[in-house]
Amino acid sequence: MRHSLQRVLILATAAIISTIAVSSHAHDLRYWVWQHDDPLDEQELTELAAQKIDTIYWQIGELENIGVTWRWKVRFNFPSSDTTRIRFVPVVRLVSREHQPFSDASVTVLLASLSAVSAKHDELQLDYDAPDRLLADYARTLNRIHGLVPRLTIAALPHWSRADYLKLLEPNVDELLPMLYDFEAEPILKDQSPLPLISPEKISK
């Protein structure tokens, strides 16, 4: 049973930075479901009920920014909350390789894409690995996106917990959920250099 659940649920515990205080004796345990089309089965729902889980963040797709447009690169089915005690929150991952993804024209298109999602829900979560140089622009964009939905949360990189970054982000979202996995640099062992990005031996073949 547990192996079946782990197949679906990507991240077990959300370490939460929130403007809403959580009592020290309470554990706010939530899950993410990533890149999954099928609804949870009875076995998984039973396990979640045993853990007293009432909120799952469910990825519904990925919006890719090219130029000033945002297009759905992939979409996933979203489960209904009517048949279960669990509240499902849609998560949209944003991806951009543009130098300036948050121009006025680009944000207008992004808002149009997200409005169709947020219209049916009272909460939306975004996942975007904003580089430091774009964090202020991202924060301003979050302010505009928040106008579409009563509650807006974001997945956050660990170093966004710095006071200067929180000052930018906190006024524009209801909650930040840091992603505390796989963010440490690979260790470099003594007398062992990192492998080259390009291997001369392979090029010569």
ABEGO torsion letter per residue (X at the ends): XAAAAAAABABABBBBBBABBBBAABBBBBBBBBGBABBBBAAAAAAAAAAGBABBBBBAEBBBBBEABBBBABBBBBBBAAABABBBBBBBBBBBABABAABAAAAAAAAAAAAAAAAABABBBBBBBBBAAAAAAAAAAAAAAAAABABBBBBBBAAAABAAAAAAAAAABABBBBBABGABBBBBBBGBBBBBABBAAAAAX
